[in-house]
Amino acid sequence: MRLPLISLLMIPLVVGCGDDKPDDDEIDCGPGTHLEYDICVPDEEAATDVDGSSTSDDGSDDGISDDGSSDDGSSDDTSSSDSDDGVDDGSSDDGSPDDTSSSDSDDGADDGSSDDGSPDDTSSSVGDEDGDGVTATDPQIVRFVALGDGGEGNEAQYAVAAAMKTVCDAKTDTDGAGCEFALYLGDNFYNEGVESIDDPQFETKFEMPYADIEFPFYVVLGNHDYGELSIDLFRVPFQVEYTDHSSKWDMPNEFYTKSHEHALFVGLDTNAIMVEDLLGDSGQDTWISGVHATNEATWTVAFGHHPYISNGRHGNAGEYEGIPFIPIVSGESVKDFFDDQICGKVDVYISGHDHNRQWLNPTCGTEFIVSGAAAKNTDLAGRGTPTFWEDDSTTGFLWVELRDNALTGEFYNRDGVLEYTHTVFK
């Protein structure tokens, strides 16, 4: 501590020459000074606290609050994490993810202290602006399975169901359930759909095979659900109505959306699109345009029965069955719809129809996956479409986790054996 000159001059007068320290009442500092730590100092001089911090006589502090932030609300944090723009939902203002770290530094307002630098919250939740318990440090996670063409009620369907339950149970951890729901990709009842709400196929080809599974199935329609010729409209309402009769079957309409955390799931009726030249406009083009216009989800996952691209026997839209230019059969209307409304507008499209499993190379700005082996297999036909992985040797299903800005997909076979995994980042 550096003492003012006047204090140094007064030391001999106050302390004296001996070893005995005089009593306080024996020291007279004189006008304009006062006694601090047995030393006379001018009244305008501030002493130094024993911890080394400076304190003025009037009781005001130096602008440093107890939490290390300055009085103007700005943070003097020296951590190595990057501060963001104050948006604490794991995404940037335009909806794209910009930070998945556990850092809680931001614009100074949500770090557990008020804007004046004083602490106002000692809880461990950081950045919980809307009070819903979700903070900047909590990952957003959605887990589900996807499988199609299961409407057989055969041994293979039961085997895949058992494997799916085993995997989902094993995936359950402190982050949540291993599977929150299933995407059920059409051809729910071979070979010609159901004929009434009391059709026994609801029991024998859905409820019984999946009896041990408790999570909901988000169901869409396949061509066989419209009858063998794919045009029996009267069969469709029974599958929608069955939603009110089952604890796990969920088809609120022929096409619909579901939201989970940071993801939007868009269920399509691709058979209605395929036969529009016969049965008229399905209304899905106008509907999905409205979905896109209001969608703010980090991930958009569309699912339906018919593939856009596939190396299976049915093949690529516009050239289904390897036959281009044939109205309806070629799937030209499906291709047109996907070109306009799916490519580059959804992140992932998952389909069935071909009874195998494929993760195709992304095209037109979208990932395409085929998971149509819930109950049987058909051979790959080599349609010339590049894939990361494909298999036609056994039945199985797809498991997916959306964790913040990462999508991880895993293909399992009917024995619950992991055969392929792939991760995509946004």
Secondary structure by P-SEA (a helix, b strand, c coil): ccccaaaaaaccccccccccccccccccccccccccccccccccbbbbcccccccccccccccccccccccccccccccccccccccccccccccccccccccccccccccccccccccccccccccccccccccccbbbbbbbccccccccccaaaaaaaaaaaaaaaaacccccccccccccccccccccccccccccccccccccccccccccccccccccccccccccccccccccccccccccccccccccccccccbbbbbbaaaaaaacccccccaaaaaaaaaaaaccccbbbbbbccccccccccccccccccccccccccaaaaaaaaaccccccccbbbbccccccccccccccbbbbbcccccbbbbbccccccccccccccccbbbbbbcccbbbbbbbcccccccbbbbbcc
